[in-house]
């Protein structure tokens, strides 16, 4: 073999050895990397009274006092004395029915009453002398009292042919026309009082749970300390102060929200009518409970090996979970009171907590989903 051939073979051998050494420093190509488990979970943001702030809600305007007025007796409408938008005083006559038949009935009842009264007075004079039996006297007395009641009913029915305003206000709508036949208790006129207005918004269960309604939340000005105020399109810079009137105790079955009603004085320089909309700003710092009570879903709390309650807190930066020990109090329905361990603002695992492990990555899932256990998940 020539010297040239031996050099070529030696070079090839060095190349092969280099390749083998290089392969020792590299991970095995056949080894497959195991991806980290990422668990979809339902989360809950811990809230407290102290964490509340200003929020805006669409508001609906309604009259603070409204009534659908109707006659208490049936008949034919002969007069409607008001128009829509008219202002009326308390007791003012708004409409009338044809009273002819009622007057006839009243005259008949008056005659029956007069006759029964005379008979009763005669028998009362005869009773002490024994010229009339006690049974006849009682019968005459009963007839008199029956005639008296019938007369009062006829007088009342005649009075009911006039529809009067139960309070001062304005006519919102006329629901019938002249010469129409109306039944008893059929709505004829809608009356509303506009000195003050109701402003209604819808709040979620979480927000309603933190509310407190003091006896006096009224404010004299819409300054920085106002708990709530309304603004209207066209005048966004003008604030109208609100005070809480009532909080619904039953959720709307469609939206699962609770209706909160505020009241406001109807301003004279701005036209605000029922049916309009407003933007309501609520400063929850003035309307929440003074205590910093924390309530979380009961499904978020687990017991560790020593049966100590714990929750899994999510790091929003890395979306990993860490174990947090808690001290809990009473349980109400599907929520539990946390005394220590959470300060408010944390995002915790609400559904899927039993499948968590320290440092596990998670993703937020839609509220309609459920966490389904997977094979190999930690228990």
Secondary structure, DSSP 8 states (H G I E B T S, - for coil): --HHHHHHHHHHHHHHHHHHHHHHTS--TT-------EEEEEEEE---GGG--EEEEEEEEEEEEEEEEE-SS-EEEEEE---TT-EE-TT-EEEEE--HHHHHHHHHHHHHHHHHHHHHHHHHHHHTTTSS-HHHHHHHHHHHHHHHHHHHHHHHHHHTTEEE-SSSEEEEEE---TT-EE-TT-EEEEEEEEEEEEEEEEE-HHHHHHB---S----SS-STT-SEEEEETTEEEEEEE-EEEEE-SS--TTT--EEEEEEEE--SSS---TT-EEEEEEEGGGTB-SS--EEEEGGG-EE-TT--EEEEEEETTTTEEEEEE-EEEEEETTEEEEEES--SS-EEEEESGGG--TT-EEEE--TT------TT---
